[in-house]
């Protein structure tokens, strides 16, 4: 994730259930369910999300900027479900909420565009804060290819725990995972 992007509220549920992952990985015991469900699957999802620059299930994010740009703002990690708020510190350093009537949001591209021009902000770091929800929706809404990529990465890390510690996967698997993720790549590695 870019440094100026933070998670306000993570997904309520992983895009891949523990049961589905265990079926995929042919795991028949319950000994490591807690670890797999709370560490392994979220880490694999996060790895895949970072690789394609997208959020899979509904997540609330906050983008901070030092000032408004001259034109549109491209919100990272689409698809964008909604913009919760656009807040900024005005010239007097007072927090303001920019009215939703003064900008448009293109959900697919994640572009937030002012109808006229953005207001002047106070000259300081993080003077603009945009909170928004992103993701395909509920786990059932996440495309199958993305779920399969998450399961493939999780299965690799399950079997080769040294790879998981390094956050890497084998070249053989990387080729397959990249093919699954390619359709969804935003063009930005973050």
ABEGO torsion letter per residue (X at the ends): XBAABBBABBBABBABBAAAAAAAAGBABAAAAAAAAAAAAAAAAAAAAAAAGBBABBBBBBBBBABBBABBBBBBGOBBABBABBBBBBAAGBBBBBBAAABBBBAAAGBBBBABBBBBBBBBBGABBBBBBBEAEBAAABBAAAAAAAAAAAAAAAABAAAAAAGBBBAAAAAAAAAAAAAABAGBBX
